[in-house]
Amino acid sequence: MINPLKYLNRHDLQILSHGFFHPGHCPVCERPTLFFRPCPYSREMREYYRCLWCRSTPRYRAVCLALEARFPGWRGLAIHESSPGGAVSEKLARLCPGYLASDYHAGQPFGTTVGRSRNEDLHRQTFPDAAFDLVVTLDVFEHLPYPDRAFREIARTLKPGGTHLFTVPCDLSAATVVRASLGADGQTVVHHQPPVYHGNPIDAKGSLVFRDWGRDLPDFIREACGMETEILRTRDFWRGLEPDLNEVYLSRKA
């Protein structure tokens, strides 16, 4: 019999001390698994409701379900993912020959390979028009100072009929809150709310949150680039999914 506790680190065990295991099937690693989760339900579920094997979180599992349901031929598509990290990025890189990953490295030439990936600024990309069938960003747009520019650039690089598939922390019961912005020089950060940082796989300092997105996000995208956005919400206990804060957004280029 498998002892799941030996696969957990100290932080996992701390979370589990206030939660439980349950069996299920993970859409990311595509195998029977045990999910461990905090209890009672809380916002921590978004990051710490994990698959025992691939360590995927609910938003990763929701993305994989969306990929299979809406893009069954995704393994043959041209896919650009910005700021990859985690089980979904590993799966895309392993199974999709047309997958290309990019990160942002300030001070380095854009369009060149830096470290593990291509160096790109989402606000002004070096890719040609209509280069990709699918663009993937997972929890990226809360960290961008000029999200309207980035949405326009993604629309430019998508082929006609292409899709921007993304996740972002979003409170659908409230309006978007701008937490920070850049000053007139484009460099000085102006804080409108107490600063909040999220983890960054290539920067130990983390990434500043510029926006807490809200229910007006689809309208913002429409005004920025003309793309219409569909919101997918899935509740599936067997696949370790709660819908709150784990929505998958699909913005399509007409």
Backbone as CSV, one residue per row, in Angstrom:
resi,resn,N_x,N_y,N_z,CA_x,CA_y,CA_z,C_x,C_y,C_z
1,MET,0.835,-1.194,0.000,0.000,0.000,0.000,0.876,1.252,0.000
2,ILE,0.504,2.246,-0.814,1.264,3.487,-0.903,1.036,4.319,0.353
3,ASN,2.134,4.820,0.917,2.038,5.774,2.021,2.216,7.173,1.435
4,PRO,1.135,7.918,1.205,1.261,9.217,0.531,2.059,10.234,1.320
5,LEU,2.149,10.066,2.627,2.822,11.074,3.442,4.302,11.211,3.080
6,LYS,4.921,10.136,2.599,6.357,10.219,2.309,6.651,11.039,1.056
7,TYR,5.597,11.379,0.274,5.785,12.186,-0.923,5.557,13.679,-0.655
8,LEU,5.240,14.032,0.565,4.907,15.420,0.896,6.050,16.099,1.630
9,ASN,6.245,17.393,1.335,7.249,18.153,2.063,6.625,18.742,3.335
10,ARG,7.435,19.485,4.069,6.967,20.002,5.364,5.782,20.949,5.198
11,HIS,5.836,21.797,4.166,4.733,22.733,3.958,3.464,21.982,3.584
12,ASP,3.601,20.941,2.730,2.445,20.118,2.383,1.812,19.513,3.629
13,LEU,2.650,19.000,4.499,2.140,18.353,5.698,1.450,19.354,6.625
14,GLN,1.962,20.578,6.643,1.316,21.613,7.450,-0.089,21.902,6.930
15,ILE,-0.211,21.970,5.607,-1.525,22.187,4.997,-2.433,20.997,5.278
16,LEU,-1.881,19.801,5.130,-2.682,18.594,5.319,-3.163,18.457,6.759
17,SER,-2.434,19.042,7.698,-2.862,18.961,9.100,-4.203,19.643,9.298
18,HIS,-4.599,20.494,8.346,-5.908,21.148,8.399,-6.757,20.726,7.199
19,GLY,-6.474,19.545,6.645,-7.204,19.103,5.458,-7.293,17.593,5.380
20,PHE,-7.326,17.083,4.138,-7.512,15.648,3.960,-7.082,15.234,2.556
21,PHE,-6.918,13.919,2.350,-6.698,13.311,1.045,-8.023,12.839,0.477
22,HIS,-8.112,12.800,-0.849,-9.207,12.063,-1.473,-8.733,11.519,-2.823
23,PRO,-9.246,10.368,-3.237,-8.822,9.785,-4.518,-9.452,10.522,-5.686
24,GLY,-8.830,10.388,-6.848,-9.367,11.006,-8.050,-8.499,10.678,-9.249
25,HIS,-8.724,11.422,-10.327,-7.947,11.235,-11.558,-7.476,12.604,-12.027
26,CYS,-6.160,12.758,-12.203,-5.588,14.061,-12.528,-5.559,14.295,-14.038
27,PRO,-6.155,15.385,-14.538,-6.121,15.680,-15.969,-4.743,16.097,-16.474
28,VAL,-3.832,16.438,-15.575,-2.502,16.871,-16.008,-1.595,15.670,-16.249
29,CYS,-1.373,14.869,-15.225,-0.520,13.680,-15.409,-1.303,12.479,-15.932
30,GLU,-2.628,12.610,-16.007,-3.488,11.605,-16.623,-3.341,10.233,-15.963
31,ARG,-3.416,10.241,-14.637,-3.299,8.975,-13.905,-4.135,9.041,-12.635
32,PRO,-4.536,7.882,-12.116,-5.204,7.880,-10.818,-4.269,8.466,-9.765
33,THR,-4.841,9.197,-8.824,-3.998,9.887,-7.861,-4.729,10.079,-6.551
34,LEU,-4.041,10.686,-5.619,-4.639,11.210,-4.400,-4.448,12.720,-4.429
35,PHE,-5.510,13.461,-4.206,-5.428,14.908,-4.065,-5.397,15.243,-2.575
36,PHE,-4.519,16.147,-2.171,-4.569,16.620,-0.793,-4.947,18.088,-0.811
37,ARG,-5.754,18.489,0.156,-6.361,19.812,0.112,-6.563,20.372,1.520
38,PRO,-6.539,21.709,1.622,-6.872,22.331,2.905,-8.361,22.148,3.193
39,CYS,-8.717,22.329,4.425,-10.116,22.271,4.831,-10.271,23.174,6.069
40,PRO,-11.288,23.993,6.144,-12.375,24.116,5.175,-11.930,24.855,3.921
41,TYR,-12.864,25.010,3.001,-12.571,25.677,1.742,-12.039,27.086,2.002
42,SER,-10.954,27.444,1.292,-10.376,28.777,1.441,-9.658,29.143,0.150
43,ARG,-9.177,30.369,0.071,-8.440,30.816,-1.100,-7.130,30.049,-1.259
44,GLU,-6.629,29.449,-0.193,-5.414,28.657,-0.301,-5.601,27.453,-1.224
45,MET,-6.854,27.076,-1.458,-7.125,25.939,-2.341,-6.503,26.157,-3.715
46,ARG,-6.423,27.406,-4.140,-5.941,27.694,-5.498,-4.499,27.234,-5.691
47,GLU,-3.687,27.314,-4.646,-2.281,26.949,-4.773,-1.922,25.636,-4.075
48,TYR,-2.748,25.193,-3.125,-2.323,24.065,-2.300,-3.275,22.878,-2.313
49,TYR,-4.159,22.835,-3.303,-5.007,21.654,-3.519,-4.308,20.881,-4.636
50,ARG,-3.438,19.942,-4.268,-2.463,19.412,-5.216,-2.639,17.927,-5.499
51,CYS,-2.192,17.565,-6.699,-2.077,16.152,-7.074,-0.815,15.590,-6.424
52,LEU,-0.932,14.415,-5.872,0.201,13.804,-5.177,1.375,13.556,-6.116
53,TRP,1.095,13.247,-7.393,2.153,12.832,-8.313,2.784,14.002,-9.063
54,CYS,1.999,14.796,-9.762,2.570,15.869,-10.595,2.553,17.223,-9.905
55,ARG,1.958,17.303,-8.720,1.903,18.524,-7.913,1.052,19.611,-8.546
56,SER,0.244,19.251,-9.517,-0.593,20.246,-10.183,-1.586,20.857,-9.205
57,THR,-1.937,22.116,-9.460,-2.948,22.832,-8.699,-4.243,22.858,-9.507
58,PRO,-5.362,23.282,-8.902,-6.630,23.249,-9.631,-6.613,24.029,-10.941
59,ARG,-5.952,25.190,-10.983,-5.973,25.950,-12.237,-5.254,25.196,-13.348
60,TYR,-4.191,24.463,-13.026,-3.523,23.648,-14.038,-4.446,22.539,-14.532
61,ARG,-5.171,21.931,-13.614,-6.077,20.852,-14.021,-7.216,21.409,-14.874
62,ALA,-7.697,22.609,-14.524,-8.752,23.238,-15.320,-8.249,23.563,-16.723
63,VAL,-7.001,24.007,-16.840,-6.424,24.314,-18.150,-6.330,23.060,-19.005
64,CYS,-5.894,21.947,-18.424,-5.774,20.701,-19.194,-7.138,20.197,-19.653
65,LEU,-8.153,20.324,-18.814,-9.500,19.943,-19.238,-9.971,20.826,-20.388
66,ALA,-9.674,22.132,-20.312,-10.060,23.042,-21.393,-9.322,22.711,-22.681
67,LEU,-8.045,22.380,-22.574,-7.270,22.007,-23.761,-7.885,20.807,-24.462
68,GLU,-8.178,19.767,-23.708,-8.714,18.548,-24.305,-10.123,18.759,-24.856
69,ALA,-10.921,19.570,-24.172,-12.313,19.771,-24.592,-12.418,20.696,-25.797
70,ARG,-11.645,21.783,-25.805,-11.785,22.804,-26.844,-10.725,22.707,-27.934
71,PHE,-9.600,22.067,-27.637,-8.504,21.957,-28.606,-7.964,20.527,-28.608
72,PRO,-8.794,19.549,-29.015,-8.352,18.150,-28.948,-7.097,17.862,-29.769
73,GLY,-6.819,18.706,-30.759,-5.596,18.519,-31.556,-4.467,19.426,-31.119
74,TRP,-4.446,19.833,-29.840,-3.469,20.816,-29.373,-2.026,20.359,-29.552
75,ARG,-1.807,19.064,-29.584,-0.427,18.565,-29.748,0.162,18.924,-31.106
76,GLY,-0.695,19.262,-32.069,-0.215,19.622,-33.390,-0.283,21.113,-33.680
77,LEU,-0.556,21.929,-32.669,-0.700,23.371,-32.875,0.617,24.107,-32.651
78,ALA,0.676,25.334,-33.169,1.763,26.256,-32.850,1.347,27.027,-31.605
79,ILE,2.047,26.799,-30.501,1.661,27.345,-29.204,2.795,28.190,-28.633
80,HIS,2.452,29.377,-28.201,3.390,30.231,-27.466,2.896,30.349,-26.031
81,GLU,3.764,30.020,-25.082,3.439,30.248,-23.675,4.412,31.263,-23.094
82,SER,3.866,32.297,-22.478,4.683,33.300,-21.814,4.814,32.962,-20.336
83,SER,6.039,33.055,-19.830,6.331,32.832,-18.406,5.899,31.443,-17.956
84,PRO,6.454,30.385,-18.558,6.051,29.030,-18.205,6.514,28.642,-16.806
85,GLY,5.861,27.641,-16.261,6.245,27.116,-14.959,5.196,26.151,-14.465
86,GLY,5.615,25.012,-13.944,4.653,24.059,-13.397,4.318,22.934,-14.349
87,ALA,3.367,22.109,-13.914,3.069,20.853,-14.584,2.491,21.041,-15.980
88,VAL,1.687,22.075,-16.205,1.102,22.282,-17.532,2.179,22.651,-18.539
89,SER,3.074,23.548,-18.166,4.157,23.949,-19.061,5.029,22.751,-19.418
90,GLU,5.322,21.924,-18.440,6.122,20.729,-18.701,5.410,19.794,-19.672
91,LYS,4.102,19.668,-19.529,3.333,18.796,-20.412,3.304,19.342,-21.839
92,LEU,3.079,20.648,-21.988,3.065,21.253,-23.309,4.416,21.096,-23.991
93,ALA,5.492,21.351,-23.271,6.831,21.253,-23.844,7.155,19.816,-24.257
94,ARG,6.649,18.859,-23.502,6.960,17.452,-23.769,6.170,16.882,-24.936
95,LEU,4.918,17.315,-25.089,4.020,16.648,-26.032,3.687,17.457,-27.278
96,CYS,4.047,18.735,-27.311,3.695,19.584,-28.457,4.966,20.056,-29.163
97,PRO,5.282,19.509,-30.352,6.493,19.926,-31.079,6.483,21.402,-31.460
98,GLY,5.294,21.998,-31.611,5.188,23.393,-31.991,5.131,24.346,-30.826
99,TYR,5.519,23.883,-29.647,5.470,24.705,-28.434,6.719,25.578,-28.335
100,LEU,6.514,26.840,-27.986,7.616,27.779,-27.777,7.343,28.561,-26.501
101,ALA,8.344,28.612,-25.632,8.195,29.311,-24.354,9.010,30.592,-24.366
102,SER,8.486,31.615,-23.672,9.229,32.863,-23.543,9.151,33.367,-22.111
103,ASP,10.205,34.103,-21.711,10.263,34.796,-20.434,10.717,36.227,-20.688
104,TYR,10.587,37.044,-19.658,11.024,38.433,-19.761,12.323,38.616,-18.992
105,HIS,13.396,38.998,-19.713,14.683,39.275,-19.099,15.064,40.716,-19.434
106,ALA,14.881,41.607,-18.493,15.196,43.021,-18.721,16.685,43.182,-19.005
107,GLY,16.993,44.043,-19.965,18.387,44.318,-20.286,19.019,43.349,-21.254
108,GLN,18.292,42.300,-21.649,18.790,41.328,-22.624,18.097,41.559,-23.971
109,PRO,18.747,41.206,-25.089,18.126,41.421,-26.408,16.845,40.602,-26.558
110,PHE,15.792,41.254,-26.998,14.540,40.546,-27.213,14.603,39.747,-28.515
111,GLY,13.928,38.600,-28.504,13.943,37.720,-29.663,15.072,36.723,-29.655
112,THR,15.928,36.775,-28.634,17.036,35.830,-28.516,16.757,34.852,-27.373
113,THR,17.488,33.756,-27.354,17.330,32.771,-26.291,18.174,33.180,-25.090
114,VAL,17.533,33.262,-23.950,18.206,33.588,-22.698,17.853,32.499,-21.695
115,GLY,18.854,31.750,-21.268,18.579,30.678,-20.320,17.717,29.595,-20.930
116,ARG,16.542,29.394,-20.344,15.688,28.275,-20.732,14.752,28.608,-21.886
117,SER,14.635,29.894,-22.278,13.561,30.242,-23.201,13.911,31.489,-24.010
118,ARG,12.993,31.870,-24.862,13.158,33.065,-25.686,12.825,34.304,-24.847
119,ASN,13.573,35.363,-25.071,13.357,36.592,-24.325,12.344,37.463,-25.058
120,GLU,11.187,37.693,-24.424,10.125,38.490,-25.036,9.461,39.383,-23.989
121,ASP,9.087,40.558,-24.439,8.252,41.461,-23.648,6.841,41.367,-24.213
122,LEU,5.885,40.920,-23.406,4.515,40.744,-23.900,3.928,42.036,-24.450
123,HIS,4.431,43.169,-23.987,3.899,44.448,-24.448,4.334,44.786,-25.872
124,ARG,5.477,44.249,-26.306,6.007,44.529,-27.652,6.842,43.330,-28.096
125,GLN,6.177,42.350,-28.653,6.808,41.092,-29.002,7.512,41.176,-30.356
126,THR,8.491,40.302,-30.538,9.242,40.272,-31.797,8.689,39.255,-32.788
127,PHE,7.644,38.529,-32.410,7.063,37.533,-33.305,6.353,38.214,-34.475
128,PRO,6.311,37.552,-35.640,5.537,38.109,-36.764,4.044,38.005,-36.518
129,ASP,3.264,38.683,-37.332,1.812,38.583,-37.247,1.368,37.148,-37.516
130,ALA,0.257,36.759,-36.877,-0.400,35.466,-37.146,0.573,34.294,-37.050
131,ALA,1.369,34.247,-35.986,2.376,33.201,-35.832,1.865,31.966,-35.090
132,PHE,0.798,32.114,-34.274,0.407,31.035,-33.371,-1.082,30.711,-33.465
133,ASP,-1.364,29.419,-33.235,-2.753,28.976,-33.100,-3.280,29.264,-31.699
134,LEU,-2.372,29.186,-30.729,-2.774,29.295,-29.324,-1.674,30.012,-28.554
135,VAL,-2.083,30.977,-27.746,-1.166,31.638,-26.807,-1.654,31.324,-25.400
136,VAL,-0.744,30.903,-24.548,-1.073,30.494,-23.186,-0.350,31.408,-22.198
137,THR,-1.102,31.977,-21.271,-0.507,32.706,-20.147,-1.218,32.276,-18.875
138,LEU,-0.472,31.775,-17.928,-1.046,31.278,-16.680,-0.614,32.177,-15.531
139,ASP,-1.559,32.963,-15.039,-1.319,33.909,-13.944,-0.176,34.869,-14.294
140,VAL,-0.330,35.538,-15.412,0.657,36.507,-15.893,0.090,37.921,-15.889
141,PHE,-1.168,38.085,-16.297,-1.690,39.421,-16.580,-1.952,40.278,-15.349
142,GLU,-1.930,39.704,-14.179,-2.024,40.553,-12.993,-0.705,41.288,-12.736
143,HIS,0.368,40.856,-13.413,1.694,41.425,-13.186,2.136,42.406,-14.275
144,LEU,1.280,42.722,-15.223,1.668,43.579,-16.337,1.220,45.018,-16.101
145,PRO,2.119,45.988,-16.269,1.724,47.387,-16.074,0.825,47.926,-17.180
146,TYR,0.946,47.345,-18.392,0.143,47.808,-19.527,-0.589,46.621,-20.162
147,PRO,-1.570,46.064,-19.486,-2.228,44.856,-20.008,-2.931,45.087,-21.336
148,ASP,-3.415,46.307,-21.594,-4.073,46.568,-22.873,-3.112,46.361,-24.034
149,ARG,-1.875,46.816,-23.879,-0.876,46.609,-24.923,-0.582,45.126,-25.123
150,ALA,-0.495,44.399,-24.023,-0.193,42.967,-24.120,-1.324,42.203,-24.798
151,PHE,-2.570,42.530,-24.476,-3.691,41.870,-25.149,-3.663,42.162,-26.652
152,ARG,-3.342,43.392,-27.036,-3.269,43.725,-28.460,-2.150,42.954,-29.153
153,GLU,-1.021,42.814,-28.475,0.090,42.080,-29.060,-0.242,40.594,-29.217
154,ILE,-0.915,40.042,-28.246,-1.322,38.637,-28.355,-2.279,38.465,-29.517
155,ALA,-3.241,39.372,-29.654,-4.166,39.296,-30.786,-3.412,39.393,-32.108
156,ARG,-2.403,40.243,-32.173,-1.620,40.391,-33.401,-0.901,39.104,-33.768
157,THR,-0.355,38.418,-32.761,0.442,37.223,-33.046,-0.406,35.969,-33.248
158,LEU,-1.705,36.050,-32.956,-2.593,34.908,-33.187,-3.025,34.833,-34.642
159,LYS,-3.148,33.613,-35.138,-3.731,33.405,-36.451,-5.232,33.719,-36.391
160,PRO,-5.856,34.036,-37.523,-7.324,34.197,-37.514,-7.986,32.947,-36.953
161,GLY,-8.876,33.138,-35.993,-9.511,32.009,-35.322,-8.710,31.463,-34.164
162,GLY,-7.516,32.026,-33.928,-6.683,31.573,-32.816,-7.226,32.029,-31.474
163,THR,-6.667,31.481,-30.414,-7.203,31.708,-29.067,-6.090,32.023,-28.075
164,HIS,-6.391,32.955,-27.211,-5.566,33.210,-26.033,-6.222,32.480,-24.869
165,LEU,-5.570,31.435,-24.381,-6.060,30.661,-23.249,-5.262,31.097,-22.027
166,PHE,-5.973,31.560,-20.988,-5.220,32.066,-19.845,-5.984,31.890,-18.544
167,THR,-5.211,31.968,-17.464,-5.770,32.050,-16.118,-5.240,33.332,-15.491
168,VAL,-5.995,33.843,-14.533,-5.587,35.032,-13.788,-6.442,35.084,-12.519
169,PRO,-5.873,35.453,-11.384,-6.719,35.624,-10.199,-7.767,36.701,-10.474
170,CYS,-9.011,36.363,-10.306,-10.074,37.286,-10.692,-11.265,37.110,-9.754
171,ASP,-11.741,38.203,-9.202,-12.922,38.195,-8.343,-14.113,38.645,-9.189
172,LEU,-14.919,37.695,-9.624,-16.034,38.001,-10.514,-17.183,38.721,-9.810
173,SER,-17.056,38.901,-8.506,-18.101,39.625,-7.772,-17.752,41.105,-7.582
174,ALA,-16.579,41.512,-8.063,-16.136,42.889,-7.848,-15.543,43.456,-9.135
175,ALA,-15.309,44.759,-9.129,-14.660,45.417,-10.256,-13.144,45.332,-10.093
176,THR,-12.447,45.505,-11.206,-10.989,45.479,-11.178,-10.444,46.617,-10.312
177,VAL,-9.401,46.295,-9.551,-8.705,47.282,-8.720,-7.281,47.421,-9.236
178,VAL,-6.892,48.641,-9.581,-5.511,48.913,-10.005,-4.667,49.124,-8.754
179,ARG,-3.769,48.196,-8.492,-2.952,48.256,-7.288,-1.707,49.123,-7.482
180,ALA,-1.196,49.143,-8.714,0.027,49.901,-8.991,0.053,50.272,-10.461
181,SER,0.859,51.265,-10.798,1.045,51.668,-12.193,2.457,52.209,-12.339
182,LEU,2.858,52.481,-13.565,4.165,53.073,-13.811,3.997,54.564,-14.073
183,GLY,4.948,55.338,-13.591,4.909,56.782,-13.789,5.198,57.170,-15.223
184,ALA,5.271,58.480,-15.466,5.462,58.999,-16.819,6.769,58.533,-17.441
185,ASP,7.771,58.213,-16.599,9.048,57.758,-17.147,9.030,56.289,-17.543
186,GLY,7.913,55.585,-17.263,7.802,54.178,-17.622,8.597,53.248,-16.739
187,GLN,9.171,53.749,-15.645,10.004,52.929,-14.774,9.617,53.040,-13.299
188,THR,9.260,54.225,-12.885,8.924,54.443,-11.472,7.563,53.825,-11.150
189,VAL,7.535,52.966,-10.143,6.285,52.315,-9.741,5.524,53.234,-8.793
190,VAL,4.270,53.457,-9.106,3.384,54.243,-8.248,2.385,53.278,-7.607
191,HIS,2.406,53.161,-6.302,1.527,52.235,-5.596,0.222,52.940,-5.213
192,HIS,-0.892,52.340,-5.599,-2.214,52.848,-5.232,-2.832,52.012,-4.105
193,GLN,-2.257,50.838,-3.882,-2.660,49.938,-2.804,-1.383,49.374,-2.194
194,PRO,-1.453,48.803,-1.001,-0.262,48.173,-0.432,0.308,47.130,-1.404
195,PRO,1.622,47.122,-1.619,2.206,46.210,-2.617,2.027,44.749,-2.256
196,VAL,1.757,43.948,-3.292,1.625,42.499,-3.164,2.506,41.859,-4.228
197,TYR,3.232,40.815,-3.839,4.106,40.116,-4.770,3.713,38.649,-4.837
198,HIS,3.816,38.080,-6.042,3.616,36.649,-6.240,4.949,36.008,-6.619
199,GLY,5.038,34.710,-6.444,6.262,33.992,-6.787,6.586,34.080,-8.267
200,ASN,7.886,34.104,-8.565,8.362,34.187,-9.938,9.458,33.141,-10.119
201,PRO,9.291,32.187,-11.052,10.282,31.105,-11.181,11.656,31.568,-11.641
202,ILE,11.766,32.798,-12.204,13.081,33.261,-12.661,13.563,34.483,-11.875
203,ASP,12.835,34.877,-10.835,13.223,36.040,-10.051,12.824,35.812,-8.599
204,ALA,13.826,35.681,-7.744,13.569,35.380,-6.330,12.826,36.518,-5.634
205,LYS,12.887,37.735,-6.193,12.198,38.873,-5.574,10.688,38.778,-5.768
206,GLY,10.256,37.966,-6.707,8.832,37.846,-6.990,8.376,38.874,-8.001
207,SER,7.079,38.851,-8.319,6.488,39.749,-9.308,5.420,40.607,-8.647
208,LEU,5.507,41.895,-8.861,4.535,42.823,-8.296,3.171,42.650,-8.965
209,VAL,2.113,42.679,-8.163,0.753,42.627,-8.702,0.309,44.052,-9.033
210,PHE,0.024,44.289,-10.324,-0.439,45.603,-10.755,-1.963,45.716,-10.708
211,ARG,-2.670,44.574,-10.878,-4.134,44.620,-10.882,-4.727,43.412,-10.178
212,ASP,-5.774,43.681,-9.423,-6.670,42.629,-8.964,-7.849,42.639,-9.936
213,TRP,-7.872,41.675,-10.857,-8.894,41.689,-11.900,-10.267,41.357,-11.343
214,GLY,-11.299,41.906,-11.989,-12.675,41.683,-11.584,-13.565,41.348,-12.757
215,ARG,-14.855,41.486,-12.554,-15.843,41.036,-13.536,-15.779,41.794,-14.860
216,ASP,-15.121,42.956,-14.869,-15.026,43.742,-16.091,-13.868,43.305,-16.995
217,LEU,-13.176,42.230,-16.651,-12.047,41.771,-17.459,-12.430,41.495,-18.915
218,PRO,-13.515,40.770,-19.218,-13.871,40.564,-20.636,-14.112,41.868,-21.391
219,ASP,-14.709,42.858,-20.731,-14.918,44.155,-21.370,-13.595,44.849,-21.648
220,PHE,-12.660,44.742,-20.719,-11.339,45.340,-20.900,-10.656,44.739,-22.124
221,ILE,-10.740,43.417,-22.272,-10.099,42.741,-23.414,-10.761,43.168,-24.719
222,ARG,-12.085,43.234,-24.725,-12.803,43.645,-25.935,-12.386,45.047,-26.363
223,GLU,-12.306,45.950,-25.415,-11.928,47.327,-25.734,-10.468,47.429,-26.171
224,ALA,-9.607,46.558,-25.612,-8.180,46.624,-25.925,-7.857,46.069,-27.302
225,CYS,-8.508,44.947,-27.670,-8.079,44.275,-28.898,-9.212,43.700,-29.742
226,GLY,-10.452,43.829,-29.287,-11.582,43.355,-30.069,-11.921,41.893,-29.891
227,MET,-11.159,41.158,-29.086,-11.444,39.737,-28.908,-12.540,39.533,-27.864
228,GLU,-13.428,38.586,-28.150,-14.467,38.203,-27.196,-13.952,37.084,-26.304
229,THR,-14.341,37.126,-25.051,-13.782,36.217,-24.054,-14.859,35.348,-23.431
230,GLU,-14.594,34.052,-23.391,-15.474,33.072,-22.739,-14.812,32.635,-21.437
231,ILE,-15.619,32.485,-20.402,-15.116,32.059,-19.099,-15.619,30.642,-18.816
232,LEU,-14.684,29.727,-18.579,-15.030,28.339,-18.255,-14.862,28.123,-16.756
233,ARG,-15.920,27.607,-16.115,-15.861,27.296,-14.688,-16.252,25.832,-14.513
234,THR,-15.416,25.072,-13.817,-15.637,23.644,-13.671,-15.558,23.242,-12.208
235,ARG,-16.563,22.521,-11.743,-16.509,21.900,-10.426,-16.520,20.390,-10.625
236,ASP,-15.460,19.728,-10.210,-15.349,18.288,-10.415,-14.471,17.719,-9.297
237,PHE,-15.092,17.205,-8.282,-14.362,16.681,-7.120,-13.415,15.557,-7.532
238,TRP,-13.853,14.696,-8.454,-13.041,13.552,-8.896,-11.735,14.026,-9.541
239,ARG,-11.763,15.189,-10.185,-10.560,15.730,-10.835,-9.907,16.850,-10.013
240,GLY,-10.314,16.975,-8.775,-9.681,17.951,-7.893,-9.901,19.380,-8.316
241,LEU,-11.161,19.732,-8.601,-11.447,21.064,-9.131,-12.560,21.756,-8.364
242,GLU,-12.255,22.946,-7.893,-13.251,23.891,-7.408,-13.224,25.076,-8.363
243,PRO,-14.384,25.663,-8.707,-14.395,26.707,-9.740,-13.892,28.068,-9.302
244,ASP,-14.029,28.404,-8.025,-13.706,29.755,-7.586,-12.215,30.053,-7.755
245,LEU,-11.907,31.125,-8.464,-10.550,31.586,-8.739,-9.774,30.645,-9.646
246,ASN,-10.416,29.635,-10.196,-9.766,28.701,-11.108,-10.391,28.743,-12.494
247,GLU,-11.018,29.854,-12.824,-11.631,29.991,-14.137,-10.561,29.963,-15.231
248,VAL,-10.944,29.419,-16.374,-10.097,29.448,-17.566,-10.760,30.402,-18.556
249,TYR,-9.965,31.314,-19.100,-10.463,32.332,-20.026,-9.998,32.013,-21.435
250,LEU,-10.909,32.105,-22.387,-10.624,31.865,-23.793,-11.005,33.118,-24.579
251,SER,-10.012,33.839,-25.070,-10.252,35.021,-25.906,-9.931,34.644,-27.353
252,ARG,-10.923,34.767,-28.232,-10.761,34.304,-29.616,-10.584,35.473,-30.564
253,LYS,-9.679,35.272,-31.518,-9.464,36.251,-32.584,-10.408,35.938,-33.723
254,ALA,-11.255,36.886,-34.081,-12.270,36.626,-35.113,-11.594,36.428,-36.457
